[in-house]
Amino acid sequence: EAGVIGFIVYKATGTCPATVSSNPVSSGFTAVSTITSASTTSYTDSSVTYGTYCYFVVGTAGGLVSIPSNTVNPSVLPFPVSGLTVTVK
């Protein structure tokens, strides 16, 4: 995106809302990363555990912030149990 200096990645738990408000922190979002290079095209969140999350990004340039991107709503599934035996009597 022309003029973009960096990005801010926001995250919340649960299902994404229909729209993201102009003040995402008041909507339960937390800024989880500030990326200071427009050439950085990915972010890895290693803090997630089992559950559903909502992410979006905004572009930053010269102290200004863009409108929010589309949201993405991934779910992290628990690891499969191994070595478990179930007996029905």
Buried (B, 14 or more C-beta within 10 A) or exposed (E): EEEBBBBBBBBBEEEBBEEBEEEBEEBBBEEBBEBEEBEEEEEEEEEBEEEBBBBBBBBBBEEEEBEBBEBEEEEEEEEEEEEEEEEEE
